[in-house]
Amino acid sequence: MMKVFAIISYCDTDEKIDVLVRNINLIREKFPEYKIAHQANYPLSDKIQRMSDMYFYEDLNFTGKDKWIYYWNIIANPEHTQTYFKKRFFYSILDTGFSVFQQIKAITKYLMNDYDWMMLINYDTSVEEIRIEDYNKYYDGIFHYFPDHKAVSLIIMGINPQVFYSKVAINFTYENWMKVERTNQLNEERFLDMINESGIKYFGYDYKISDKISNEPDYLKPNAPQNEYFTNYLLYYHDNHFEIYLWGLLKEIRNITLKIDGMFIYLKNENEFGAFECEVDYYAAIVDIKIVQINEIYTTVPLKIKKGYSTRDI
């Protein structure tokens, strides 16, 4: 069969570029029988372009009205029927997930008429861990499950490009990606849903191929630094004010004192549902922030501002 390694990349830092270059060289060494095709969502130098047999550049980063995708959450009190806060929380991220789908769709379309089999990897996939014999089975697609089998990895897959494009990738539309029933799913869960809906014949492995650059998602419910008062918090700053929310309280919190870049601010609890919340006008940039007192008891709990978060009244 005509076989090709297809790489998708978004390499906007020197570290990412270094990983991409090492992986291309490693593919040449380990799998000399494969051609290399590369789809880039971020422009790269002529030298890097020439490292592949085929190079496609197309900016497929989805641009909505505000360039953001919002993931909403209501933080509930498990001991009561009401929520902790009279707010709906969201975190927003630049639309990287949908853009990855568009890259997969685009490079599959480019290659499907010339190749019978395609190894598709993200630029930072651990090529060292790939055993090519694992992808020689006769299926339309070979994927790697997440541990709960509710999702499959987007960083590596072996696919029949003609079948995959016509039955799976063709459905990588924004309307499908953002269906109401998908809005609380990980991108990898949405991907598995679309594979199952397509009816293609596929095989899933239970072992994981790792990536070389792990960008951990910034989830809405961050665990607090170890302390004896609360287990979760959210702190963000925007429009000349910041909001702070503490929940999962281990003890009653009536008030806290913050130290913000050397200045102390005393805050009283405005929440009546077993959590802590307070909104404060603040007109300076925040570099360093920590809790230094809880209920007049000295402590030290460092905090991080969560960028891209906001709230809305329920």
N, C-alpha and C positions, 0 to 999 in steps of 0.2 A: 504494500500500500504506500501511497505518497503520504509522508508524515511530516509534521511541522511542529516546532515549539513556538507557541504564541505567547508573547509577554505583554502584559498591560502595565503601564507605569504612570505615576504622578510624582516626579522627582524634582522637588523644588528646593532641596537642600543638598549641600555637598555630601553629607552622610548618605542620603538616599542614592545619589548618583554613584558613589563608591560601591554601594551594595549592588546596584544594577550592573555596573561594569564587571564586578567579580562574578556575578551570576551568569552573564553572557559568556564570559571566558570559560566558566566551569561547564556550561552546557556544551560548548564546542569540544571540550576535553572528554566529557563523559558520554555524550550522545552524538558522535560525529555523523551518524546517518541521518540526523534531523536537520532540516532547514530552520532558520530562526526568523520569525516575524515579530515586529515590535510596534505596538500602538501606544503612542504617548499622548497624555492629556495636558502635558506641560512641555514647552519647547526645549529641545536639547541640542547640544553642539553637533556640528557636522561630523566630528570624529566619532561620537557615540552613535550617530545615525548609521555610519558606515560599518559598524560592528555587526549589524544584522543583515540578513539577506534581503529583507523587506522592512521598510520603515514607513509607518503611517502616522502623521500628526494631524489630529483633529481635536479641537477644544470641545469636549462633550460634557463639560461641567454644567449641570442644569442651572439655569438662572430664572428664578421666579420673580415676583414683584419686589421682594425684599431679600432674595438670595438665601433665605433660611428655611429650614424645615423645623417644625415645632412638635415636640413630644409632650403631651399634657399629662398631668398626674393630679390626683386629689389624695392628700396624705391623711389616712384614716387612723382613728384611735381604735385599736383592736379590742379594747375593754368596754367600749361604748358604741352606740349606734351612730353618733355624730362623728364628723371629721374633727381632726385637731385644729384646723384653721378654716376660716371662712374665705378661703382662697383656692384658686385653681393654679397649680404650679406648672410651668413648662421649662424645659431646657431646649435651646435651639442650637443646631449645628449647621455648618455649611453643608450643602447637599452632596456629600461625597458618595453615599451609598447608591443613589440613583445613577450617578455618573459612572460608577464602576459597572453597573448593569449595561449602560450605553457603550462603554468600552468593549465589554464582552460581546455585545450584539454587533458592534461595528467590525471588529477584527474577524469574527466568525463569518460575517457576510463577505468580507474581502477575500477570505481563503477558501470558502466552501466549494467553489467550482474547480479548484486545483488540487485539493487534498482530501484524502479519505479519512484521515485520523489526525487529531489535533491535541497536543498536550498544552493546556492553557494554564499559565501561572501568573501570579502577581510578581512584580519586580523583586520583592524581598522574600519570596518563598525560599525555604532552605533546600536548594538543589542537591546538597549533600545527602539529604534524606530520601530523595526520590529513587524508587526502584522501578525501573521502566517495565520490568516483567509484570508488575502489578496491574498494568494498564493494557495488557495484550488480550484480555478477555473480550468475548464478542457481546458487547452491549452498545446501546446508543450513547450512554454516558456512564462514567465511573467517578464517584464523588467520595468525599470523606465526611462522615457524620460528626456532629457535635455529640457529647456524651449522652444526652437525653433523646437523641434521634429526632429532635424537632427542627433541626437545622443542618445544613451542610456548608462546608467551607467554600468561600469564594476565592481563596488564594491558589487553589490547584484543582484541576479536573481533567479527565481525559474524555474527549467527546468526538462523535461523528458530526462534523460541522454541518453537513447538509440537513440531517435530521434535527440536530439541536437548533439550528437557525429557524427552520420552518415550523417547528412545534413548540419551542421554548422561547428563544430569544426574540422572536417576532412579537411576543407579548410583553416585552420589557418597555411598556409605555408608562408615562407618568400617572395616568388615570388608574392603571392596574396596580402600580407600585403603591399608590396612596389610597387604595380602597379603605373604607371605614374599618373593615375587619382586620386590616393589616397594620393600622396605625400604632399599635402597641407591640409590634413584632420587631425583632432584630432583622437587619437586612438579609442575613443568612436564613432566617425562618421564611421570609417572603420568597426567597429563591427556591427553597424546597417546596413551598406551596405551588409555585408556578411549574416546577418539574413534575409534581404529582398530578396537577391539573392537565398537563400535556399528554399523559399516557405513554411516554417513551419508556423503553426498556432500559433500566439502569441498575447499577450495583453500587452499594455503599460500604465503605470500609469503616471500621470502628477505631482505627488508629489515626493519630493526628500528625500532619506535616506542619512543622512550626514555621514562623516567619522570623526574619532577622531584625526587623524593627517593629516592636510591639507598641502600638499607640493605644493605651488603655482608655476606654471611653470614660467620660466624666459623668457618672450617673447622678440622677437627681437626689438620691439618698446616700450622701457620703457618710461613712462611719466617722464619728468624732475621734480625735486623739484620745488616748486612754484617760478617762477621768471618772469620778464617782457620781456625776450628776446627770449626764445625758449620753445617749448613744448615737444620735444623728443630728445633723445641723445643716442649715443652708444660709449662706451669707452672700449677698450680691450688692453691687453698687451701680447706680445709674441715675441719670437725670438729677444730679446734685443731692441725692439722698441714698442711704443704704437701708436694707431690711435684713433682719436677723431672725431666724426661726430655729428653735431647739425642740426636739421631740424624742420620744423614747426616754422620758425622764426617769432617773433612778431615785431622785429625791425631789421634793418641791423646790422650785426656783422662783423666788419672789422678785429678785433684782440681780443684775450683774453690773460689773464695771469693766469697760473695755479700755485698753491702752492702744491708741492709734498713733503711730509715729511719735511717741513720747507724750501725747496728750491723753488725759483720762476723761472718759464719758460714762456717766451713770445712767442706767436704763432700768425702768420698771416694767414688769410683765404686764402685757395688755391682753393676755389670752386667758380664757376661763374654762378651757377644755382639757387641762392636764398637760399643756405644753407651754413654751415660752415664745413670745413674738414681740417685736418692737420695730417701728419705723422711725428713722432719724434723718433730719436734714443735715447734710454735710457737704461742704463746698470745696474740699481739697482732695487731691489725689491720695489714695491709700496705698502705702507700700508695705507696712508691717502692722498687723492687727492681732491682738490676743485678748482672751478673757483673763483678768488678773484678780477679780473678786466675784464670788457667788454667795449671795445672802450675807454679805459683809465678811466672808471667810476668804482669806488669801489663797489663791491658786494660780496655776499657769496653764492655760489651754490655748495653744496656737490655732488660728483660724486661717482659711484661705477664701478669698473672694471667688465665687463661682461665676465665670464669665458666660454670657449668653443665656442667663436665666431671667425669669420675670414671674409675676403673679397677676392674677386677675380675679376679681370678686366672683364667688360662685353665684 
